[in-house]
Amino acid sequence: MPTVLLPVPLPDFLRDPLAAAYTCVSQPEDEVRGIVVPGGYTMKEELIASLPKLEIISVFGVGYDGVPLAPCRARGIHVTNTPDVLTDDVADIASALVLMTSRSLGKAERFTRAGTWPGNVFPLAHALRGKTAGILGLGRIGKAIAQRLAAHGMKIAYHGRQPQDVPFQYCGSLIELAQASDFLIAACPGGPNTKHLINAEVLAALGTKGTVINISRGSVIDEAALIHALQNNIIRGAGLDVFENEPHVPAELLACENTVVFPHIGSATHETRRAMAQLVVDNLAAHFSGQPLLTAV
């Protein structure tokens, strides 16, 4: 059986079928022919260089920015991920963050649980209808987010490398998108090309009417600039499922009352995680049987 490296723990519903089909190891060995890692895992080039028989890296997630593609390409090492199967769940979380931040739903729930309702009226929040959702990265997930928010009566704008054939407003720059948006939603890939795309200048352009939502990668937003913008009311609020140094969230960010924070749960449903696991298993099986990969990067 081929040897597959699992450098970090994986859920049983992925590890068990891998263990049944392969010799699974947790430390690098010369015989390793495959690696399985979760999305967001940062893989050092030294690890790849130390495995002379490595043929494939299968990412248990849609984001593969932690995999150094250049040395993989140079050696002919295949890389796969798990797109599509998690699109709906991630889009649901994005729309939930928009709803929670606009209607102050987290605060409302805490207000009720604390027994504050008797004798007090919860403050008014903001409606979604007529507001503009600006989506940074109109890929599979971005389009699914647009579909959900349009159903709430929101206008949709977007920014990407080029205009698409969609019935939404295209903005030629991220600054232009921020200026047009009430909610600026990061749905682009992570990696060095998108690091800190949403910076102090973009947040200033979003302004006091605006809320930033991130379901992509924590690196897309300059977290220090975001904290400053939240603390100084430069923007209205933030809804975040991802952070720069997960699982660590800055105390200053947690202290911001105008922020909703989730522990990176975009794809965290039984149904989606199992579908992702099956795609990892199927990609490895295809590779080792000489068949075309299902979702090659």
Residue, then its C-alpha position, 0 to 999 in steps of 0.5 A: m500500500p502507498t504510504v501517506l503522511l498525515p502531519v496533523p490530526l484528521p476527523d475519523f470519517l477521513r482518517d478511517p478510510l485513509a487508514a484502510a487504503y494506505t499506510c498512514v504515518s504522522q512523521p515524514e518518511d522516505e516512502v511517503r507518496g502522498i500527504v493529506v492536510p486540512g485547508g489553511y495548513t501551512m506546509k514548509e518547502e523543506l518538508i516537500a524537499s525531504l520526501p523524494k517519492l512524494e507524488i500528491i498533496s490532497v487538501f481537505g478544504v478549498g483553500y490551498d494557499g498553505v501549499p507552496l505550489a512552485p516547488c510542487r509544480a517543479r517536481g510534478i507533484h499534484v495538488t488537489n482541494t475540495p471545491d464546490v461541496l462547501t460552497d453553500d455552507v460557506a455562503d450561508i455563514a456569510s449571509a448569517l454574518v451580514l444578518m447578525t451584524s446588521r440586526s445586532l442579533g448577537k447583542a439581542e440574544r445576550f440582552t435576552r439571556a441576561g434578563t435585561w428585557p424587562g423594563n428596557v427596550f432593545p435598540l433599533a438596528h439596520a434593515l438589509r433591503g436597499k443596502t449594497a453588498g460589495i463582494l471581493g472575489l466573485g467566484r463560486i462562493g461569491k456568487a452563492i453569497a450574492q444569490r442569498l443577499a439579493a433575496h434579502g433585497m440587497k444590491i450587489a456590487y463586486h470587484g475581481r480581476q475582470p468583469q463577469d457576465v453577471p447582473f451586478q455592478y462591477c467596480g474597477s478597484l477595491i477602493e471603489l467597491a468599498q465606497a459603494s458598499d454597506f457590507l464589504i464581503a471578502a470571498c477571495p482566495g488567501g495567499p501572498n497575492t491577497k495579503h492585507l488587500i483590505n487595509a486601512e485605506v479600504l476601511a476608510a473608504l468603507g466608512t462609518k456606514g460600512t461593515v466588513i465581512n470575512i469568510s475567506r482567509g484571515s490574511v486578506i484583512d490587515e487585522a491591526a488596521l481593522i481593530h483600529a477602525l473598529q475602536n475608532n468608529i471608522i467603520r460600523g462593524a465586522g463579522l468574521d469567521v477567519f483570523e490572521n493567527e488562528p485559533h488565536v483572536p486578538a483580545e482587542l478584537l474580542a473586546c469590540e462590541n460592534t463585532v461578531v466572531f465565529p471560530h472558522i465554521g464556514s464549512a463545519t456541517h456534518e454533510t459538507r465535511r463528509a463530502m469534503a472527506q470523500l473528495v480527498v479519498d477519491n482524489l487519492a484513489a484516482h491518482f494511485s490507480g492512474q486515473p484523472l484527478l477529480t479536482a486538481v489545483 
